Amino acid sequence: MLVSVISDLICVHAYMFTIFTRLCLEYEAKGGGYLIAEDRRTNAILPAVPYTKTVSNRHVCYRFDDAPPEHCTVTGTCSSEPLHLDHRISRDPIHAVRFTDWSDPVPIGGTSVTASQIESYEIRVNEVLPSNGINKVDYTTNVLSIKVNHTITEMTFNFTSDQPRLYCLTLEVKDVAENVRQCRRFLLVDDTTFIETNSDQSFQFTSASPDTGFSWQTHHNSICLSWKEYFFNKFYLNNPLFNGIEADPHGLITGTYEQISGDLPVSGTQNVYGIVKYLISWKLNDGPFSTEIEVPDFLNQTFCRLLPVNDGETYKFIVRPVDIVGNEYNQSRTLFIDQSAPLITDIWLQKDGYDQLFVHDNTDLSKMQMTFDAFDTHSGLVKIHWRFGIADTLTELISEHLAVRKLQNVRYICFKHS
């Protein structure tokens, strides 16, 4: 028996999509036809027998979406971070990161069905390498890389390391239509460094007299203290991690999706070998310390303050540097105030046991003695230089330096010479 089947045909038309358009089609498929049979025994063609016709329909919509995902901070409808880290600077290597409030944008005048919706999130972690210029992100090697579907918006990472490291965390958000938006943040993990001092540099009162080892101030003007390059964090001295960081290589991460503010901005962090601020306080004599204040313009590593000063007073200053991780270091310096000059009294010529002689008849000066008292009630005497000569001709006959003898149980250093 020979059978022939004839069916209906369906035609498809081309359509050009434009941005944010949605094309919906209704497909209708009909099944049917008829059967023509031939009897091989008699070669007779039998009457056509039609099939029972069937109809099937399907509604299909095609959407065009070339807009990447968007975070609500762009529209100002939220205050959350596109990529939130519990701490951007931390001693703890365990960190939770969150990336909530992302969506696929709906076009103006469109409906929610126009957007294709978020499909997945991926976080890649790369190390930021220190440089004397602009620091670079090592995108050639991923420290970590994790991809999750759209229902997961939080991850926990372990950044355990034997030394401080600065990481770049890049979040990639992808929608169903394969559009991608990226965001990045920087994270410093440091549990090993500390602040120390450099004995080759000075920490002293620049307003004090150099002749006194910068310990005594001989004027009543401002008190100035300097500690240039005295305090430092050795690791960050040798690894300048806080310079500016290069932009992402594709130039796609901008605005709120880049870390342009807060801790560790892409523009860099002002610091002095890891130190980000200096706190200072002082006290007068045995009084209480002042309230601690932050040194303005800390990069200069100096502090000046006009304080009431009087002869015989003592000021003690404490400087407390704080580095970017929160390490601290305390060190103090003491300043003594003395503006008054030493006193010289009771200058006499002595003859035959008598003092207070200013006129005499002895031509042999070797038998004469000159006596005087010298003292300073505040800072004391360091040295005494005397000269003897002829006043009329301004002739100097002899001059000497004398040692200073400190008297006991007195407040001043005194010298008596004969």
C-alpha positions as a Markdown table, in Angstrom:
| # | Residue | x | y | z |
|---|---|---|---|---|
| 1 | Met | 0.0 | 0.0 | 0.0 |
| 2 | Leu | 1.4 | 3.4 | -1.0 |
| 3 | Val | 0.6 | 6.4 | 1.4 |
| 4 | Ser | 1.0 | 10.1 | 0.6 |
| 5 | Val | 0.7 | 12.9 | 3.4 |
| 6 | Ile | 0.2 | 16.6 | 2.7 |
| 7 | Ser | 0.6 | 19.1 | 5.7 |
| 8 | Asp | 0.3 | 22.9 | 6.3 |
| 9 | Leu | 3.4 | 25.2 | 6.1 |
| 10 | Ile | 4.4 | 28.0 | 8.6 |
| 11 | Cys | 6.3 | 31.2 | 7.4 |
| 12 | Val | 8.6 | 33.3 | 9.7 |
| 13 | His | 9.2 | 37.1 | 9.0 |
| 14 | Ala | 12.3 | 39.1 | 10.0 |
| 15 | Tyr | 12.0 | 42.0 | 12.5 |
| 16 | Met | 14.6 | 44.7 | 13.5 |
| 17 | Phe | 14.8 | 45.3 | 17.3 |
| 18 | Thr | 15.5 | 48.8 | 18.7 |
| 19 | Ile | 16.6 | 49.6 | 22.3 |
| 20 | Phe | 14.2 | 48.6 | 25.1 |
| 21 | Thr | 11.7 | 47.1 | 22.6 |
| 22 | Arg | 9.8 | 43.9 | 23.3 |
| 23 | Leu | 8.4 | 41.8 | 20.4 |
| 24 | Cys | 5.8 | 39.2 | 21.2 |
| 25 | Leu | 4.7 | 36.6 | 18.6 |
| 26 | Glu | 1.8 | 34.2 | 18.5 |
| 27 | Tyr | 2.6 | 30.9 | 16.9 |
| 28 | Glu | -0.2 | 28.6 | 15.6 |
| 29 | Ala | 0.7 | 25.2 | 14.3 |
| 30 | Lys | -2.0 | 23.1 | 12.5 |
| 31 | Gly | -1.7 | 19.4 | 12.0 |
| 32 | Gly | -3.9 | 17.6 | 9.4 |
| 33 | Gly | -4.0 | 16.3 | 5.8 |
| 34 | Tyr | -5.4 | 13.2 | 4.1 |
| 35 | Leu | -4.5 | 9.6 | 3.2 |
| 36 | Ile | -4.6 | 8.2 | -0.3 |
| 37 | Ala | -4.2 | 4.4 | -0.4 |
| 38 | Glu | -3.6 | 2.1 | -3.4 |
| 39 | Asp | -4.6 | -1.5 | -3.4 |
| 40 | Arg | -1.6 | -3.4 | -4.8 |
| 41 | Arg | -3.6 | -6.5 | -5.5 |
| 42 | Thr | -5.9 | -4.7 | -7.9 |
| 43 | Asn | -4.0 | -1.5 | -8.5 |
| 44 | Ala | -7.1 | 0.3 | -7.5 |
| 45 | Ile | -6.8 | 3.8 | -5.9 |
| 46 | Leu | -9.0 | 4.0 | -2.9 |
| 47 | Pro | -10.9 | 7.2 | -2.0 |
| 48 | Ala | -9.0 | 9.8 | 0.0 |
| 49 | Val | -9.4 | 9.6 | 3.8 |
| 50 | Pro | -8.8 | 12.9 | 5.6 |
| 51 | Tyr | -7.0 | 13.1 | 9.0 |
| 52 | Thr | -8.7 | 14.9 | 11.9 |
| 53 | Lys | -7.1 | 18.4 | 12.0 |
| 54 | Thr | -5.3 | 19.6 | 15.2 |
| 55 | Val | -4.3 | 23.1 | 16.2 |
| 56 | Ser | -1.6 | 24.2 | 18.7 |
| 57 | Asn | -0.8 | 27.8 | 19.8 |
| 58 | Arg | 2.3 | 29.3 | 21.6 |
| 59 | His | 3.0 | 32.9 | 22.8 |
| 60 | Val | 6.7 | 33.9 | 22.7 |
| 61 | Cys | 8.2 | 37.3 | 23.6 |
| 62 | Tyr | 11.7 | 38.5 | 22.6 |
| 63 | Arg | 13.3 | 41.4 | 24.6 |
| 64 | Phe | 16.1 | 43.7 | 23.7 |
| 65 | Asp | 18.3 | 44.7 | 26.7 |
| 66 | Asp | 21.7 | 46.3 | 26.4 |
| 67 | Ala | 21.7 | 48.3 | 29.7 |
| 68 | Pro | 24.1 | 46.9 | 32.4 |
| 69 | Pro | 22.9 | 46.3 | 35.9 |
| 70 | Glu | 22.8 | 49.3 | 38.2 |
| 71 | His | 23.1 | 50.0 | 42.0 |
| 72 | Cys | 20.5 | 52.2 | 43.8 |
| 73 | Thr | 23.1 | 54.7 | 44.9 |
| 74 | Val | 23.3 | 55.9 | 41.3 |
| 75 | Thr | 19.6 | 57.0 | 41.4 |
| 76 | Gly | 20.0 | 58.2 | 45.0 |
| 77 | Thr | 17.3 | 55.8 | 46.3 |
| 78 | Cys | 19.6 | 54.2 | 48.9 |
| 79 | Ser | 22.7 | 54.8 | 51.1 |
| 80 | Ser | 24.2 | 51.3 | 50.9 |
| 81 | Glu | 27.5 | 50.5 | 49.2 |
| 82 | Pro | 27.6 | 48.7 | 45.9 |
| 83 | Leu | 30.3 | 46.5 | 47.4 |
| 84 | His | 30.3 | 46.7 | 51.2 |
| 85 | Leu | 33.3 | 45.6 | 53.4 |
| 86 | Asp | 32.9 | 45.4 | 57.2 |
| 87 | His | 36.3 | 47.1 | 57.5 |
| 88 | Arg | 38.6 | 48.5 | 54.8 |
| 89 | Ile | 41.5 | 48.5 | 57.1 |
| 90 | Ser | 41.8 | 45.6 | 59.5 |
| 91 | Arg | 44.0 | 43.3 | 61.6 |
| 92 | Asp | 41.5 | 40.4 | 61.2 |
| 93 | Pro | 42.0 | 38.3 | 58.0 |
| 94 | Ile | 38.4 | 37.1 | 58.0 |
| 95 | His | 36.1 | 39.5 | 56.1 |
| 96 | Ala | 32.5 | 39.4 | 55.1 |
| 97 | Val | 31.5 | 41.4 | 51.9 |
| 98 | Arg | 27.9 | 42.3 | 50.9 |
| 99 | Phe | 26.6 | 43.4 | 47.5 |
| 100 | Thr | 22.8 | 44.1 | 48.0 |
| 101 | Asp | 20.4 | 46.5 | 46.2 |
| 102 | Trp | 21.5 | 45.8 | 42.6 |
| 103 | Ser | 18.9 | 45.6 | 39.8 |
| 104 | Asp | 18.6 | 45.6 | 36.1 |
| 105 | Pro | 17.3 | 49.1 | 35.2 |
| 106 | Val | 13.9 | 49.6 | 33.7 |
| 107 | Pro | 13.9 | 52.1 | 30.8 |
| 108 | Ile | 11.9 | 55.3 | 31.1 |
| 109 | Gly | 8.3 | 54.6 | 30.1 |
| 110 | Gly | 9.0 | 50.9 | 30.2 |
| 111 | Thr | 7.7 | 48.2 | 32.6 |
| 112 | Ser | 9.6 | 45.7 | 34.7 |
| 113 | Val | 9.3 | 43.0 | 32.1 |
| 114 | Thr | 11.5 | 45.1 | 29.8 |
| 115 | Ala | 14.6 | 44.4 | 32.0 |
| 116 | Ser | 16.2 | 40.9 | 31.8 |
| 117 | Gln | 17.0 | 40.8 | 35.5 |
| 118 | Ile | 20.2 | 40.0 | 37.4 |
| 119 | Glu | 21.7 | 36.5 | 36.7 |
| 120 | Ser | 24.9 | 36.3 | 38.7 |
| 121 | Tyr | 27.5 | 37.9 | 40.9 |
| 122 | Glu | 31.3 | 37.3 | 40.8 |
| 123 | Ile | 34.0 | 38.6 | 43.0 |
| 124 | Arg | 37.7 | 38.5 | 42.0 |
| 125 | Val | 40.5 | 39.4 | 44.5 |
| 126 | Asn | 43.8 | 40.7 | 43.2 |
| 127 | Glu | 46.8 | 42.2 | 45.1 |
| 128 | Val | 47.8 | 45.8 | 44.8 |
| 129 | Leu | 51.6 | 46.0 | 44.3 |
| 130 | Pro | 53.6 | 48.8 | 46.0 |
| 131 | Ser | 55.4 | 51.3 | 43.8 |
| 132 | Asn | 57.2 | 54.6 | 44.3 |
| 133 | Gly | 54.8 | 56.0 | 41.7 |
| 134 | Ile | 51.3 | 54.9 | 40.9 |
| 135 | Asn | 50.5 | 51.5 | 42.5 |
| 136 | Lys | 49.3 | 48.8 | 40.1 |
| 137 | Val | 46.8 | 46.0 | 40.6 |
| 138 | Asp | 48.1 | 42.6 | 39.7 |
| 139 | Tyr | 45.2 | 41.5 | 37.4 |
| 140 | Thr | 47.3 | 38.6 | 36.0 |
| 141 | Thr | 46.8 | 36.5 | 39.1 |
| 142 | Asn | 43.6 | 36.0 | 41.1 |
| 143 | Val | 44.1 | 35.6 | 44.8 |
| 144 | Leu | 40.4 | 34.4 | 44.9 |
| 145 | Ser | 37.5 | 34.2 | 42.4 |
| 146 | Ile | 34.0 | 33.2 | 43.3 |
| 147 | Lys | 30.8 | 33.3 | 41.2 |
| 148 | Val | 27.3 | 32.9 | 42.6 |
| 149 | Asn | 23.7 | 33.2 | 41.3 |
| 150 | His | 21.5 | 36.2 | 41.9 |
| 151 | Thr | 20.0 | 34.8 | 45.1 |
| 152 | Ile | 23.4 | 35.1 | 47.0 |
| 153 | Thr | 24.5 | 38.6 | 48.1 |
| 154 | Glu | 27.1 | 37.9 | 50.7 |
| 155 | Met | 30.5 | 36.1 | 50.9 |
| 156 | Thr | 33.2 | 35.5 | 53.5 |
| 157 | Phe | 36.9 | 35.5 | 52.7 |
| 158 | Asn | 40.0 | 34.5 | 54.6 |
| 159 | Phe | 43.0 | 36.8 | 53.8 |
| 160 | Thr | 45.5 | 35.2 | 56.1 |
| 161 | Ser | 49.0 | 36.3 | 55.2 |
| 162 | Asp | 52.5 | 36.4 | 56.7 |
| 163 | Gln | 52.8 | 40.1 | 55.9 |
| 164 | Pro | 50.5 | 43.1 | 55.3 |
| 165 | Arg | 48.8 | 43.1 | 51.9 |
| 166 | Leu | 46.6 | 45.5 | 50.1 |
| 167 | Tyr | 43.8 | 43.8 | 48.0 |
| 168 | Cys | 41.6 | 45.0 | 45.2 |
| 169 | Leu | 38.1 | 43.4 | 45.3 |
| 170 | Thr | 36.2 | 43.6 | 42.0 |
| 171 | Leu | 32.5 | 42.8 | 41.9 |
| 172 | Glu | 31.1 | 41.8 | 38.5 |
| 173 | Val | 27.3 | 41.9 | 38.2 |
| 174 | Lys | 25.8 | 40.2 | 35.1 |
| 175 | Asp | 22.2 | 40.2 | 33.9 |
| 176 | Val | 20.4 | 37.5 | 31.8 |
| 177 | Ala | 21.2 | 39.4 | 28.6 |
| 178 | Glu | 24.9 | 39.2 | 29.3 |
| 179 | Asn | 25.3 | 42.9 | 30.2 |
| 180 | Val | 27.9 | 43.5 | 32.9 |
| 181 | Arg | 28.7 | 46.2 | 35.5 |
| 182 | Gln | 31.8 | 46.2 | 37.6 |
| 183 | Cys | 32.6 | 47.8 | 41.0 |
| 184 | Arg | 35.7 | 47.6 | 43.1 |
| 185 | Arg | 36.9 | 48.4 | 46.6 |
| 186 | Phe | 40.3 | 48.2 | 48.4 |
| 187 | Leu | 41.1 | 46.3 | 51.6 |
| 188 | Leu | 44.3 | 46.4 | 53.8 |
| 189 | Val | 45.0 | 43.5 | 56.1 |
| 190 | Asp | 47.9 | 44.0 | 58.6 |
| 191 | Asp | 48.4 | 42.2 | 61.9 |
| 192 | Thr | 52.2 | 42.4 | 62.1 |
| 193 | Thr | 53.6 | 45.9 | 61.8 |
| 194 | Phe | 54.3 | 48.5 | 64.5 |
| 195 | Ile | 55.6 | 52.1 | 65.0 |
| 196 | Glu | 59.2 | 52.6 | 65.9 |
| 197 | Thr | 61.7 | 55.5 | 66.1 |
| 198 | Asn | 64.7 | 56.5 | 64.1 |
| 199 | Ser | 67.7 | 57.5 | 66.3 |
| 200 | Asp | 69.4 | 59.2 | 63.4 |
| 201 | Gln | 66.7 | 61.8 | 63.3 |
| 202 | Ser | 65.8 | 64.5 | 65.8 |
| 203 | Phe | 62.8 | 64.9 | 68.1 |
| 204 | Gln | 63.4 | 68.3 | 69.8 |
| 205 | Phe | 62.2 | 71.8 | 70.5 |
| 206 | Thr | 63.4 | 73.9 | 67.6 |
| 207 | Ser | 62.4 | 77.0 | 69.6 |
| 208 | Ala | 65.0 | 76.2 | 72.2 |
| 209 | Ser | 68.7 | 77.2 | 72.2 |
| 210 | Pro | 71.0 | 74.8 | 70.3 |
| 211 | Asp | 73.7 | 75.6 | 72.8 |
| 212 | Thr | 71.6 | 73.9 | 75.5 |
| 213 | Gly | 70.9 | 70.8 | 73.5 |
| 214 | Phe | 67.5 | 72.2 | 72.6 |
| 215 | Ser | 66.4 | 71.9 | 76.2 |
| 216 | Trp | 66.2 | 75.5 | 77.3 |
| 217 | Gln | 64.1 | 78.2 | 75.7 |
| 218 | Thr | 65.6 | 81.7 | 76.2 |
| 219 | His | 62.7 | 83.7 | 74.8 |
| 220 | His | 59.0 | 84.0 | 75.5 |
| 221 | Asn | 57.7 | 83.4 | 72.0 |
| 222 | Ser | 55.9 | 80.2 | 70.7 |
| 223 | Ile | 57.1 | 76.8 | 71.7 |
| 224 | Cys | 57.9 | 74.7 | 68.6 |
| 225 | Leu | 58.6 | 71.0 | 68.5 |
| 226 | Ser | 59.8 | 69.0 | 65.5 |
| 227 | Trp | 60.0 | 65.3 | 64.8 |
| 228 | Lys | 60.7 | 65.0 | 61.1 |
| 229 | Glu | 61.1 | 61.4 | 60.0 |
| 230 | Tyr | 61.6 | 60.4 | 63.7 |
| 231 | Phe | 58.5 | 58.1 | 63.9 |
| 232 | Phe | 57.8 | 55.5 | 61.2 |
| 233 | Asn | 56.3 | 52.1 | 60.4 |
| 234 | Lys | 59.2 | 50.2 | 58.9 |
| 235 | Phe | 57.1 | 48.0 | 56.6 |
| 236 | Tyr | 55.4 | 51.0 | 55.0 |
| 237 | Leu | 58.7 | 52.9 | 54.8 |
| 238 | Asn | 59.9 | 50.1 | 52.5 |
| 239 | Asn | 56.5 | 49.4 | 50.8 |
| 240 | Pro | 54.7 | 52.6 | 49.9 |
| 241 | Leu | 51.2 | 51.0 | 49.5 |
| 242 | Phe | 49.3 | 54.2 | 50.0 |
| 243 | Asn | 50.2 | 56.0 | 46.8 |
| 244 | Gly | 47.5 | 56.5 | 44.2 |
| 245 | Ile | 46.2 | 53.3 | 42.4 |
| 246 | Glu | 45.9 | 52.9 | 38.7 |
| 247 | Ala | 42.4 | 53.1 | 37.1 |
| 248 | Asp | 40.9 | 49.8 | 36.0 |
| 249 | Pro | 42.4 | 48.7 | 32.6 |
| 250 | His | 39.1 | 49.0 | 30.7 |
| 251 | Gly | 38.1 | 52.3 | 32.1 |
| 252 | Leu | 34.6 | 51.0 | 33.0 |
| 253 | Ile | 34.7 | 51.5 | 36.7 |
| 254 | Thr | 33.9 | 55.1 | 37.5 |
| 255 | Gly | 31.8 | 57.2 | 39.9 |
| 256 | Thr | 30.3 | 55.5 | 42.8 |
| 257 | Tyr | 31.5 | 52.1 | 41.4 |
| 258 | Glu | 35.1 | 53.2 | 42.1 |
| 259 | Gln | 36.5 | 53.8 | 45.6 |
| 260 | Ile | 36.9 | 57.5 | 45.4 |
| 261 | Ser | 36.2 | 58.3 | 49.1 |
| 262 | Gly | 36.6 | 57.0 | 52.6 |
| 263 | Asp | 39.5 | 54.8 | 53.7 |
| 264 | Leu | 42.0 | 53.8 | 51.0 |
| 265 | Pro | 40.7 | 55.8 | 48.1 |
| 266 | Val | 42.0 | 55.2 | 44.6 |
| 267 | Ser | 43.6 | 58.7 | 44.7 |
| 268 | Gly | 45.9 | 57.6 | 47.6 |
| 269 | Thr | 46.2 | 58.2 | 51.3 |
| 270 | Gln | 48.3 | 60.9 | 52.9 |
| 271 | Asn | 50.8 | 59.4 | 55.3 |
| 272 | Val | 54.3 | 59.6 | 56.8 |
| 273 | Tyr | 55.7 | 56.1 | 56.4 |
| 274 | Gly | 52.3 | 54.6 | 57.4 |
| 275 | Ile | 51.5 | 57.2 | 60.0 |
| 276 | Val | 48.2 | 59.1 | 59.3 |
| 277 | Lys | 48.1 | 61.4 | 62.3 |
| 278 | Tyr | 49.9 | 62.8 | 65.4 |
| 279 | Leu | 48.2 | 63.6 | 68.7 |
| 280 | Ile | 49.8 | 66.0 | 71.1 |
| 281 | Ser | 49.3 | 67.1 | 74.7 |
| 282 | Trp | 51.3 | 69.1 | 77.2 |
| 283 | Lys | 51.5 | 70.2 | 80.9 |
| 284 | Leu | 53.1 | 73.1 | 82.8 |
| 285 | Asn | 55.3 | 72.2 | 85.7 |
| 286 | Asp | 53.5 | 69.6 | 87.9 |
| 287 | Gly | 50.0 | 70.4 | 86.6 |
| 288 | Pro | 47.7 | 68.1 | 84.6 |
| 289 | Phe | 48.1 | 67.4 | 80.9 |
| 290 | Ser | 46.0 | 69.3 | 78.5 |
| 291 | Thr | 43.3 | 67.7 | 76.3 |
| 292 | Glu | 45.0 | 65.8 | 73.5 |
| 293 | Ile | 44.6 | 67.4 | 70.1 |
| 294 | Glu | 45.4 | 66.3 | 66.6 |
| 295 | Val | 48.4 | 68.1 | 65.0 |
| 296 | Pro | 47.2 | 70.2 | 62.0 |
| 297 | Asp | 49.0 | 69.6 | 58.7 |
| 298 | Phe | 50.6 | 66.5 | 60.1 |
| 299 | Leu | 52.7 | 65.9 | 57.0 |
| 300 | Asn | 55.0 | 68.7 | 58.3 |
| 301 | Gln | 55.7 | 66.8 | 61.5 |
| 302 | Thr | 56.0 | 70.0 | 63.5 |
| 303 | Phe | 53.9 | 71.7 | 66.1 |
| 304 | Cys | 54.0 | 75.3 | 67.4 |
| 305 | Arg | 51.9 | 76.9 | 70.1 |
| 306 | Leu | 52.1 | 80.3 | 71.8 |
| 307 | Leu | 51.8 | 79.4 | 75.5 |
| 308 | Pro | 52.3 | 81.5 | 78.6 |
| 309 | Val | 55.9 | 81.1 | 79.7 |
| 310 | Asn | 57.8 | 82.5 | 82.6 |
| 311 | Asp | 61.4 | 82.1 | 83.8 |
| 312 | Gly | 61.8 | 78.9 | 85.8 |
| 313 | Glu | 58.8 | 77.1 | 84.3 |
| 314 | Thr | 58.9 | 73.7 | 82.7 |
| 315 | Tyr | 56.8 | 72.3 | 79.9 |
| 316 | Lys | 56.4 | 68.6 | 79.1 |
| 317 | Phe | 55.0 | 67.6 | 75.7 |
| 318 | Ile | 53.9 | 64.1 | 74.6 |
| 319 | Val | 53.5 | 63.2 | 70.9 |
| 320 | Arg | 51.5 | 60.2 | 70.0 |
| 321 | Pro | 51.7 | 59.0 | 66.4 |
| 322 | Val | 49.0 | 56.7 | 65.1 |
| 323 | Asp | 49.5 | 54.7 | 61.9 |
| 324 | Ile | 46.9 | 53.6 | 59.3 |
| 325 | Val | 46.2 | 50.3 | 61.2 |
| 326 | Gly | 45.8 | 52.0 | 64.6 |
| 327 | Asn | 49.2 | 51.2 | 66.0 |
| 328 | Glu | 50.4 | 53.9 | 68.5 |
| 329 | Tyr | 53.6 | 55.1 | 70.1 |
| 330 | Asn | 54.2 | 57.6 | 72.9 |
| 331 | Gln | 57.2 | 59.7 | 73.5 |
| 332 | Ser | 57.8 | 62.9 | 75.4 |
| 333 | Arg | 60.2 | 65.9 | 75.5 |
| 334 | Thr | 60.7 | 68.4 | 78.3 |
| 335 | Leu | 61.4 | 72.1 | 77.8 |
| 336 | Phe | 62.8 | 74.6 | 80.4 |
| 337 | Ile | 62.2 | 78.3 | 80.3 |
| 338 | Asp | 64.8 | 80.9 | 81.2 |
| 339 | Gln | 65.0 | 84.3 | 79.6 |
| 340 | Ser | 67.0 | 86.1 | 82.3 |
| 341 | Ala | 70.8 | 86.5 | 82.0 |
| 342 | Pro | 73.2 | 85.3 | 84.7 |
| 343 | Leu | 73.9 | 87.6 | 87.6 |
| 344 | Ile | 77.5 | 88.8 | 88.5 |
| 345 | Thr | 77.9 | 90.5 | 91.9 |
| 346 | Asp | 80.4 | 91.4 | 94.6 |
| 347 | Ile | 83.4 | 92.1 | 92.2 |
| 348 | Trp | 86.3 | 93.2 | 94.5 |
| 349 | Leu | 90.0 | 93.6 | 94.6 |
| 350 | Gln | 91.5 | 92.0 | 97.7 |
| 351 | Lys | 94.7 | 93.1 | 99.5 |
| 352 | Asp | 96.0 | 92.0 | 102.9 |
| 353 | Gly | 92.7 | 90.3 | 103.7 |
| 354 | Tyr | 90.6 | 93.3 | 102.8 |
| 355 | Asp | 87.9 | 93.3 | 100.1 |
| 356 | Gln | 86.1 | 96.0 | 98.3 |
| 357 | Leu | 89.2 | 97.8 | 97.2 |
| 358 | Phe | 88.8 | 99.7 | 94.0 |
| 359 | Val | 91.9 | 102.0 | 94.4 |
| 360 | His | 95.2 | 100.8 | 95.8 |
| 361 | Asp | 99.0 | 101.6 | 95.7 |
| 362 | Asn | 100.4 | 98.1 | 94.9 |
| 363 | Thr | 102.1 | 97.9 | 91.6 |
| 364 | Asp | 102.7 | 94.2 | 91.9 |
| 365 | Leu | 99.5 | 92.7 | 90.6 |
| 366 | Ser | 100.6 | 89.2 | 91.4 |
| 367 | Lys | 99.9 | 90.0 | 95.1 |
| 368 | Met | 96.4 | 91.2 | 94.4 |
| 369 | Gln | 93.2 | 89.0 | 94.1 |
| 370 | Met | 90.0 | 89.7 | 92.3 |
| 371 | Thr | 86.8 | 88.1 | 93.7 |
| 372 | Phe | 83.3 | 87.9 | 92.3 |
| 373 | Asp | 80.1 | 85.9 | 92.7 |
| 374 | Ala | 78.2 | 84.6 | 89.6 |
| 375 | Phe | 74.9 | 82.6 | 89.5 |
| 376 | Asp | 71.8 | 81.9 | 87.5 |
| 377 | Thr | 68.6 | 81.0 | 89.5 |
| 378 | His | 67.0 | 79.1 | 86.6 |
| 379 | Ser | 69.2 | 77.3 | 84.1 |
| 380 | Gly | 72.5 | 77.6 | 86.0 |
| 381 | Leu | 75.9 | 78.5 | 84.7 |
| 382 | Val | 77.7 | 76.5 | 81.9 |
| 383 | Lys | 81.0 | 78.4 | 81.7 |
| 384 | Ile | 82.7 | 81.6 | 82.9 |
| 385 | His | 85.1 | 83.6 | 80.7 |
| 386 | Trp | 87.0 | 86.5 | 82.3 |
| 387 | Arg | 89.5 | 89.0 | 80.9 |
| 388 | Phe | 91.9 | 91.4 | 82.7 |
| 389 | Gly | 93.4 | 94.4 | 81.0 |
| 390 | Ile | 94.2 | 98.1 | 80.9 |
| 391 | Ala | 91.0 | 100.2 | 80.4 |
| 392 | Asp | 92.7 | 103.3 | 79.1 |
| 393 | Thr | 94.4 | 101.5 | 76.2 |
| 394 | Leu | 91.9 | 98.7 | 75.9 |
| 395 | Thr | 94.8 | 96.3 | 76.4 |
| 396 | Glu | 94.0 | 92.8 | 77.4 |
| 397 | Leu | 96.6 | 91.4 | 79.8 |
| 398 | Ile | 95.2 | 87.9 | 80.5 |
| 399 | Ser | 92.0 | 85.9 | 80.0 |
| 400 | Glu | 90.8 | 82.5 | 81.2 |
| 401 | His | 87.9 | 80.1 | 81.3 |
| 402 | Leu | 86.8 | 78.9 | 84.7 |
| 403 | Ala | 85.1 | 75.7 | 85.7 |
| 404 | Val | 81.7 | 76.0 | 87.3 |
| 405 | Arg | 81.1 | 74.5 | 90.8 |
| 406 | Lys | 77.5 | 73.5 | 91.7 |
| 407 | Leu | 76.6 | 74.4 | 95.3 |
| 408 | Gln | 74.4 | 71.9 | 97.2 |
| 409 | Asn | 70.9 | 72.6 | 98.7 |
| 410 | Val | 70.3 | 75.7 | 96.6 |
| 411 | Arg | 68.1 | 76.3 | 93.6 |
| 412 | Tyr | 70.7 | 77.9 | 91.5 |
| 413 | Ile | 74.2 | 77.3 | 90.2 |
| 414 | Cys | 76.7 | 79.7 | 91.7 |
| 415 | Phe | 80.4 | 80.5 | 91.1 |
| 416 | Lys | 82.7 | 82.3 | 93.5 |
| 417 | His | 86.2 | 83.0 | 92.3 |
| 418 | Ser | 89.1 | 84.6 | 94.0 |
